[in-house]
Amino acid sequence: MRLSRFPRGIAILMAVAAVPAESQTPATAPALTYADVADLALAAPVAAHVQVRDAIRLKDERAVGLEPGMTRFYVEADVLSLIRGARGLPGQVTYLVDLPNDARGRAPKLRDDTQFILLAATVAERPGELRLAAPDAQLPYSPALADQLRDILHDATRADAPPEITGIGRAFHVPGTLPGESETQIFLQAADGRPVSLSILRRPGEEPRWAVALSEIVDNAAAAPEPDTLLWYRLACTLPGRLPPQSFAEADPSQAAAIEADYRLVMESLGPCARTRPQR
């Protein structure tokens, strides 16, 4: 996910383009899912809890790249706490944010003392200036959201953190000695080159079980990942709905059918990667 690109020269824009803000508050966005928060958190070098000190509306003709139905603000804010990022971040920061107008086309107002969580990056050689990680990366602050962000970022920095999945490799199916007994292993490609695989076990009279291994050692007693965890996110939000044919191209027809059935089992167990914010 690329960081949002806003124009520079903010001081000049403020001098020639500031206009009074309207009185209504910003429209309420849909509640963010775990995947929404993880998308933003993992793409942003800085996560900060801030409080608005001042917000200046910029004239539309001066807001380069502004989408229709939006209003751009130049915001000055106090940093209340730093969830992630450089310790040298000043106590006050500035940034640009685009907010949707209401149904009548009126601009929202960013009230002083409103608190947000910013997912952003610092701007080189501009201390205190931030660039949002996405146009909607100014999030209304809540303790629950701050805690969720901390959990995601903590899990992402662990030595055994699940890596980003970049593709699917070969898949193999081995029938067992008993009727109805089998094991399928599907190898995944990881951004850090780590061996990652899915193992699906079937035994007579038992529910099928599957697990993911983040090393060459496969633990057949391991369980599937819990929803709304980083490992679940890496799989549910990355794996394709169907296994690519090249993964089982060398399998015979019965093995290929079994591999496809076991992959469907994994995807159904993971469930959908629900998101409420648009993907860019």
C-alpha positions as CSV (number, residue, x, y, z in Angstrom):
1,M,0.0,0.0,0.0
2,R,1.5,3.3,-1.1
3,L,1.5,6.3,1.1
4,S,-0.9,9.1,0.1
5,R,0.8,11.8,-1.9
6,F,-0.2,15.4,-1.0
7,P,1.3,18.5,-2.4
8,R,4.1,20.4,-0.6
9,G,4.4,24.1,0.1
10,I,1.8,24.0,2.9
11,A,2.7,27.4,4.3
12,I,2.0,29.0,0.9
13,L,-1.3,27.2,0.6
14,M,-2.4,28.4,4.0
15,A,-1.6,31.9,3.2
16,V,-3.6,32.1,-0.1
17,A,-6.3,29.3,0.3
18,A,-7.6,29.2,3.8
19,V,-11.3,29.6,4.1
20,P,-13.7,29.2,7.1
21,A,-14.8,25.7,7.8
22,E,-18.4,24.7,8.0
23,S,-20.1,23.8,11.3
24,Q,-21.1,20.2,10.9
25,T,-19.0,17.3,12.1
26,P,-17.3,14.8,9.7
27,A,-19.5,11.9,8.5
28,T,-19.2,8.7,10.5
29,A,-17.3,6.0,8.6
30,P,-18.3,2.2,8.8
31,A,-16.7,0.3,11.6
32,L,-13.3,-1.0,10.7
33,T,-12.6,-4.7,10.6
34,Y,-9.5,-6.4,11.8
35,A,-8.3,-6.6,8.2
36,D,-8.9,-2.8,7.7
37,V,-6.8,-2.0,10.8
38,A,-4.0,-4.4,9.9
39,D,-3.9,-3.0,6.3
40,L,-3.2,0.4,7.7
41,A,-1.0,-0.5,10.6
42,L,1.4,-2.7,8.7
43,A,1.9,-0.1,5.9
44,A,2.6,2.9,8.3
45,P,6.0,3.6,9.9
46,V,4.2,5.9,12.4
47,A,1.1,5.3,14.5
48,A,0.3,8.3,16.8
49,H,-2.5,9.3,19.1
50,V,-3.0,13.0,18.5
51,Q,-5.3,15.8,19.5
52,V,-6.3,18.5,17.0
53,R,-5.0,22.0,17.8
54,D,-6.2,23.7,14.6
55,A,-7.6,22.7,11.2
56,I,-7.6,25.0,8.2
57,R,-9.8,24.3,5.2
58,L,-8.1,24.7,1.8
59,K,-9.9,26.0,-1.2
60,D,-10.7,23.2,-3.7
61,E,-8.8,24.8,-6.5
62,R,-5.7,24.8,-4.4
63,A,-6.1,21.2,-3.3
64,V,-4.3,19.4,-6.1
65,G,-5.7,15.9,-6.8
66,L,-8.8,16.4,-4.5
67,E,-11.6,14.0,-5.4
68,P,-15.1,15.3,-6.0
69,G,-17.2,15.5,-2.8
70,M,-14.2,15.9,-0.6
71,T,-12.6,18.8,1.3
72,R,-8.9,19.1,2.2
73,F,-7.7,20.3,5.6
74,Y,-4.3,21.3,6.9
75,V,-4.2,20.1,10.5
76,E,-2.0,21.0,13.4
77,A,-2.1,18.5,16.2
78,D,-0.5,17.7,19.5
79,V,1.0,14.2,19.9
80,L,-0.5,12.6,23.0
81,S,1.3,9.2,22.6
82,L,3.3,7.4,20.1
83,I,2.1,3.9,19.4
84,R,4.8,3.2,16.7
85,G,7.5,5.3,15.1
86,A,10.6,7.4,15.5
87,R,11.1,8.5,19.1
88,G,12.3,11.9,17.8
89,L,8.9,12.9,16.5
90,P,8.1,16.4,17.8
91,G,5.3,17.0,20.3
92,Q,3.3,18.8,17.5
93,V,2.8,17.6,14.0
94,T,1.1,18.8,10.8
95,Y,-0.6,16.8,8.0
96,L,-3.1,17.0,5.2
97,V,-6.4,15.1,5.3
98,D,-9.3,14.8,2.8
99,L,-12.7,14.4,4.4
100,P,-16.1,13.7,2.7
101,N,-18.7,16.5,2.4
102,D,-22.2,15.8,3.7
103,A,-25.2,15.0,1.5
104,R,-25.8,18.7,0.8
105,G,-22.2,19.2,-0.3
106,R,-21.2,21.1,2.8
107,A,-17.6,20.7,4.1
108,P,-17.2,19.0,7.5
109,K,-15.4,20.7,10.5
110,L,-12.5,19.3,12.4
111,R,-13.2,20.6,15.9
112,D,-10.3,21.6,18.2
113,D,-9.5,19.0,20.8
114,T,-10.8,16.1,18.7
115,Q,-8.6,13.0,19.1
116,F,-7.5,10.7,16.3
117,I,-5.0,7.9,15.6
118,L,-2.8,8.7,12.6
119,L,-1.2,6.0,10.5
120,A,1.4,7.9,8.6
121,A,5.1,8.4,7.6
122,T,7.4,11.2,8.4
123,V,8.5,13.5,5.5
124,A,12.2,13.7,4.9
125,E,13.9,16.8,6.2
126,R,10.6,18.2,7.4
127,P,10.5,17.5,11.2
128,G,6.9,17.3,12.5
129,E,5.3,16.9,9.0
130,L,3.4,13.7,8.4
131,R,2.0,12.1,5.3
132,L,-1.0,9.8,5.9
133,A,-0.5,6.1,4.9
134,A,-3.9,6.3,3.1
135,P,-6.5,9.0,2.5
136,D,-8.6,7.5,5.3
137,A,-5.7,6.9,7.7
138,Q,-6.9,9.5,10.2
139,L,-9.0,7.3,12.5
140,P,-11.3,8.4,15.4
141,Y,-9.5,7.6,18.6
142,S,-10.8,5.0,21.0
143,P,-8.9,2.9,23.6
144,A,-10.1,-0.3,22.0
145,L,-8.6,0.8,18.6
146,A,-5.3,1.8,20.2
147,D,-5.1,-1.6,22.0
148,Q,-5.9,-3.4,18.7
149,L,-3.2,-1.5,16.9
150,R,-0.6,-2.3,19.6
151,D,-1.5,-6.0,19.5
152,I,-1.1,-6.1,15.7
153,L,2.2,-4.2,15.7
154,H,3.5,-6.3,18.6
155,D,2.6,-9.5,16.8
156,A,4.2,-8.2,13.6
157,T,7.6,-7.5,15.3
158,R,8.0,-10.8,17.0
159,A,10.8,-13.1,15.9
160,D,8.3,-15.8,14.9
161,A,5.8,-13.3,13.3
162,P,3.9,-14.9,10.4
163,P,5.4,-13.6,7.2
164,E,3.6,-12.0,4.2
165,I,2.4,-14.7,1.8
166,T,3.4,-14.0,-1.8
167,G,2.2,-17.1,-3.6
168,I,1.5,-20.8,-3.6
169,G,4.0,-23.5,-4.5
170,R,3.6,-27.3,-4.9
171,A,0.9,-29.4,-3.3
172,F,1.1,-33.1,-2.5
173,H,-1.5,-35.6,-1.4
174,V,-0.7,-39.0,0.3
175,P,-3.4,-41.6,1.1
176,G,-3.2,-43.3,4.4
177,T,-3.2,-47.0,5.2
178,L,-6.8,-47.0,6.3
179,P,-9.8,-46.0,4.0
180,G,-10.6,-42.4,4.4
181,E,-7.2,-41.6,5.9
182,S,-4.9,-39.0,4.1
183,E,-2.7,-36.0,4.4
184,T,-2.3,-33.1,2.0
185,Q,0.6,-30.6,2.2
186,I,0.5,-27.3,0.4
187,F,3.6,-25.2,0.3
188,L,3.3,-21.4,0.4
189,Q,5.8,-18.7,-0.7
190,A,6.7,-16.1,1.9
191,A,8.2,-12.7,1.5
192,D,11.1,-13.5,3.8
193,G,11.8,-16.9,2.1
194,R,10.7,-18.9,5.2
195,P,9.3,-22.4,4.5
196,V,5.5,-22.1,5.1
197,S,3.1,-24.9,4.5
198,L,-0.5,-26.0,5.1
199,S,-1.2,-29.5,6.3
200,I,-4.6,-31.1,6.1
201,L,-5.2,-34.4,7.9
202,R,-8.2,-36.8,7.5
203,R,-8.8,-39.8,9.7
204,P,-11.8,-42.2,9.6
205,G,-14.5,-41.2,12.0
206,E,-12.9,-37.8,12.8
207,E,-13.4,-34.2,11.6
208,P,-10.7,-33.1,9.1
209,R,-8.0,-31.0,10.8
210,W,-5.6,-28.5,9.3
211,A,-2.7,-26.4,10.5
212,V,-0.1,-24.0,9.2
213,A,3.7,-24.5,9.8
214,L,6.0,-21.5,9.8
215,S,9.2,-23.6,9.6
216,E,10.3,-26.9,8.2
217,I,8.9,-28.7,11.2
218,V,5.2,-29.6,10.8
219,D,3.3,-30.0,14.1
220,N,0.3,-32.3,13.4
221,A,-1.2,-31.4,16.8
222,A,-1.3,-27.7,15.9
223,A,-4.7,-26.0,15.4
224,A,-5.9,-23.7,12.7
225,P,-5.4,-20.0,13.4
226,E,-8.0,-18.1,15.4
227,P,-9.9,-15.4,13.4
228,D,-8.7,-11.8,13.8
229,T,-5.1,-12.7,14.5
230,L,-2.1,-11.8,12.4
231,L,-1.6,-15.4,11.2
232,W,-5.3,-15.6,10.1
233,Y,-4.9,-12.2,8.3
234,R,-1.8,-13.3,6.4
235,L,-3.7,-16.3,5.1
236,A,-7.4,-15.2,4.8
237,C,-6.5,-11.9,3.2
238,T,-3.8,-13.2,0.8
239,L,-4.6,-16.7,-0.4
240,P,-6.7,-17.0,-3.6
241,G,-10.1,-18.5,-3.5
242,R,-9.0,-21.5,-5.6
243,L,-5.7,-23.3,-5.7
244,P,-3.7,-22.5,-8.9
245,P,-3.6,-25.5,-11.2
246,Q,0.2,-25.5,-11.5
247,S,0.3,-26.4,-7.8
248,F,-1.0,-29.9,-8.5
249,A,-0.1,-30.2,-12.2
250,E,1.8,-33.5,-11.6
251,A,-0.8,-35.2,-9.4
252,D,-3.1,-37.8,-10.9
253,P,-6.8,-37.0,-11.2
254,S,-7.8,-38.6,-7.8
255,Q,-5.0,-36.8,-6.0
256,A,-5.8,-33.5,-7.7
257,A,-9.4,-33.7,-6.6
258,A,-8.4,-34.5,-3.0
259,I,-5.9,-31.6,-3.0
260,E,-8.6,-29.2,-4.3
261,A,-11.1,-30.5,-1.6
262,D,-8.6,-30.0,1.2
263,Y,-7.7,-26.5,0.0
264,R,-11.5,-25.6,0.0
265,L,-11.6,-26.9,3.6
266,V,-8.9,-24.5,4.5
267,M,-10.5,-21.5,2.8
268,E,-13.9,-22.3,4.3
269,S,-12.4,-22.6,7.8
270,L,-10.6,-19.2,7.4
271,G,-13.7,-17.5,6.3
272,P,-13.8,-14.2,4.3
273,C,-11.3,-11.4,4.8
274,A,-14.0,-8.8,5.5
275,R,-13.1,-5.2,4.8
276,T,-15.2,-2.0,4.9
277,R,-12.7,0.5,3.5
278,P,-11.8,0.6,-0.3
279,Q,-8.6,-1.0,-1.4
280,R,-6.1,1.2,-3.2
